[in-house]
Amino acid sequence: MYKLVCITNRFTKGQTMTGIDIKELEKKAWKSTFQDGLWDIMLGLIFFIPAVTGLLKAGDYTLIPLYIVFILLFVTAKKRITVPRIGLVKFGEKRRKKRHIVVFILTASVAFLTIMILMKKSSLLSGTVGIPTGSIIVGINILVVFGLMAYFLNFGRLYLYAVLVGAVEPVSAVLEMKNLIEGPYLIMFVISGGMIITGIILLVQFLRQYSPQEDEV
C-alpha cells in the first residue's frame, strides 16, 4: 500500500508508527514537498530567463541547457536542503501515478506549444479581425496545463500561477496591437520575478522552521 521511508519526527511528533494514520502521514509529507519554495523558484526561473532575453532582444536558442541546469539544481537542492530536514518519502502507487500523469501532461504541452509557435510564425494563426487567435489558444493551453498540474500535484499556489502565466500571451497580444508594449516579455518578467521572490521567502521560512535532523522515525 503506502511505503514511507526515513520520515522524521516532524510529521510523527513523537508517536510510534502503530499510532499513525499512514495515509494522513503520506498526505502531510506530500504537501511538505512544496513548503520549501524550490518549486516556485524553479518555475519562476524557467519563465524569467526567456523574459530577460526577450527584453534584451537576445536569441533564446541557447535556453535549453539552462533549463537542464535548473532541473539539476532543483533536484540537488531537494536532496541537500529538504530531505535532511523533513525526511525522504517513497510515496504509494496512487501518488506515483499522479506524477506520471503530470509528466505526460508536460510532454504533450511542449509538443502542442511547439506546433502553435510554428503555426504562428507561418501566419496561420496570426489572428483575425483584431483577435489574437494564436495567443489566446496558447494562453488557454498554459492555463489548462498548469491547472491540471496543480490538481494532480495538490499544489495550491500553482492555480494562481496558471491564471497569471496563462493570461500573459493574450493580454500582451492585445496591448501590443494597441502599441502599448512590445511582446509579452515585460509582463512575464514581472510575474516570473514575483514567483522567484515568493519561492525565496518560502525557502527562508522553511530553513528557519526546520533544522537538519539526525534522528529518524
C-alpha positions in Angstrom: 0.0 0.0 0.0 1.9 3.1 1.2 5.6 2.9 1.8 7.2 5.6 3.9 11.0 5.8 4.1 13.0 7.9 6.6 10.1 10.0 7.8 11.4 12.3 10.5 9.6 13.3 13.7 8.5 16.5 12.0 5.4 14.5 11.0 5.1 11.9 13.7 5.5 14.3 16.6 6.9 11.6 18.8 4.2 9.0 18.1 5.0 5.4 17.2 4.3 4.2 13.7 1.5 2.0 15.0 -0.4 5.0 16.2 -0.3 6.9 13.0 -2.7 7.1 10.1 -0.3 6.2 7.3 -2.5 7.8 4.6 -2.7 11.0 6.5 1.1 10.9 7.2 1.8 10.5 3.4 -0.6 13.4 2.7 1.3 15.7 5.1 4.7 14.5 3.6 3.4 15.2 0.1 2.3 18.7 0.9 5.5 19.4 2.7 7.4 19.0 -0.6 6.0 22.4 -1.7 6.8 24.2 1.6 10.4 24.9 0.8 9.7 27.3 -2.2 12.0 25.4 -4.5 9.2 24.6 -7.0 8.3 28.4 -7.1 12.0 29.3 -7.7 12.4 26.7 -10.5 9.2 27.6 -12.3 10.0 31.3 -11.9 13.5 30.9 -13.4 12.1 28.9 -16.4 9.9 31.9 -17.3 12.3 34.6 -16.1 15.2 33.8 -18.4 13.3 33.9 -21.7 11.6 37.1 -20.4 15.0 38.7 -19.9 16.4 37.5 -23.2 13.2 38.9 -24.9 13.6 42.3 -23.3 17.3 42.4 -24.3 16.3 41.2 -27.8 18.8 38.3 -27.4 18.4 34.9 -29.0 16.7 32.3 -27.0 18.0 29.2 -28.7 20.6 28.5 -26.0 18.0 28.3 -23.2 17.5 24.5 -23.3 20.9 23.8 -21.5 19.8 26.4 -18.9 16.6 24.6 -18.3 18.5 21.4 -17.8 20.8 23.2 -15.3 17.7 24.5 -13.4 16.2 21.0 -13.1 19.6 19.5 -11.9 19.9 22.4 -9.3 16.3 21.7 -8.2 16.9 18.0 -7.7 20.2 18.7 -5.8 18.6 21.4 -3.6 15.8 18.9 -2.7 18.4 16.4 -1.6 20.6 18.8 0.2 18.1 21.2 1.7 14.7 19.5 2.0 15.4 15.8 2.7 17.7 16.4 5.7 15.0 18.5 7.3 11.8 16.6 6.7 13.0 13.2 5.6 12.8 11.1 2.5 9.4 9.7 1.4 8.7 6.9 -1.1 5.1 7.5 -2.0 2.4 4.9 -2.7 1.2 3.8 -6.1 -1.5 6.4 -6.3 0.9 9.3 -5.8 3.4 7.8 -8.3 0.6 7.5 -10.9 -0.2 11.2 -10.4 3.4 12.2 -11.1 3.4 10.1 -14.3 0.3 11.9 -15.4 2.0 15.3 -14.8 5.0 14.2 -16.9 2.6 13.2 -19.7 0.8 16.5 -19.5 4.0 18.5 -19.6 5.3 16.4 -22.6 2.0 16.9 -24.5 2.0 20.6 -23.7 5.5 21.1 -25.0 4.6 19.4 -28.3 1.4 21.4 -28.6 3.2 24.7 -27.9 5.9 23.9 -30.4 3.2 23.3 -33.1 1.5 26.6 -32.1 4.7 28.6 -32.4 5.4 27.2 -35.8 1.8 27.9 -36.9 2.0 31.5 -35.6 5.3 32.0 -37.4 3.7 30.8 -40.6 0.8 33.3 -40.1 -1.8 30.5 -40.0 -2.9 31.7 -36.5 -1.9 35.3 -36.6 -5.4 36.4 -35.6 -8.4 37.7 -37.4 -10.4 41.0 -37.1 -8.1 42.2 -34.3 -8.4 39.0 -32.3 -5.0 37.3 -31.4 -6.3 33.8 -32.0 -2.9 32.1 -31.6 -2.1 33.9 -28.4 -5.5 33.0 -26.9 -5.0 29.3 -27.7 -1.5 29.4 -26.2 -2.8 31.1 -23.1 -5.6 28.6 -22.7 -3.1 25.7 -23.1 -0.9 27.1 -20.4 -3.9 27.7 -18.1 -5.1 24.1 -18.6 -1.7 22.5 -18.3 -0.8 24.4 -15.1 -4.3 23.9 -13.7 -4.0 20.1 -14.2 -0.5 20.1 -12.7 -1.9 21.9 -9.7 -4.7 19.4 -9.3 -2.6 16.3 -9.7 0.2 17.6 -7.6 -2.1 19.1 -5.0 -0.1 22.3 -5.3 -2.4 25.2 -4.4 -0.1 28.1 -5.5 0.1 26.6 -9.0 -3.5 27.6 -9.6 -2.6 31.2 -9.2 0.5 30.8 -11.4 -1.7 29.1 -14.0 -4.0 32.1 -14.3 -1.2 34.7 -14.3 1.1 32.9 -16.8 -1.9 31.8 -19.0 -3.0 35.4 -19.3 0.4 36.7 -20.4 0.1 35.8 -24.1 -3.4 37.1 -24.9 -3.1 40.2 -22.7 0.3 41.2 -24.2 -1.0 40.5 -27.7 -3.9 42.9 -27.2 -1.6 45.6 -25.7 0.9 45.1 -28.5 -1.8 45.7 -31.1 -2.5 49.0 -29.4 1.2 49.8 -29.4 1.4 49.9 -25.6 4.1 47.2 -25.2 6.3 45.1 -27.5 5.8 41.4 -26.9 4.9 39.5 -23.7 8.4 39.9 -22.1 7.8 42.7 -19.7 4.6 41.1 -18.2 6.4 37.7 -18.0 9.4 39.4 -16.3 7.2 40.8 -13.6 5.2 37.6 -13.0 8.2 35.3 -13.0 10.1 37.7 -10.8 7.2 37.5 -8.3 7.4 33.7 -8.4 11.1 33.7 -7.6 10.7 36.2 -4.8 7.8 34.1 -3.4 10.0 31.0 -3.5 12.9 32.7 -1.8 10.6 33.9 1.0 9.2 30.4 1.5 12.7 28.9 1.4 13.9 31.3 4.1 10.9 30.5 6.3 11.5 26.8 5.7 15.1 27.0 6.8 14.1 28.9 9.9 11.3 26.4 10.7 13.2 23.2 10.1 16.7 22.2 11.0 18.6 19.2 9.8 17.6 16.1 11.7 19.8 13.1 12.5 17.2 11.1 14.5 14.5 9.5 12.3 11.3 7.6 13.0 
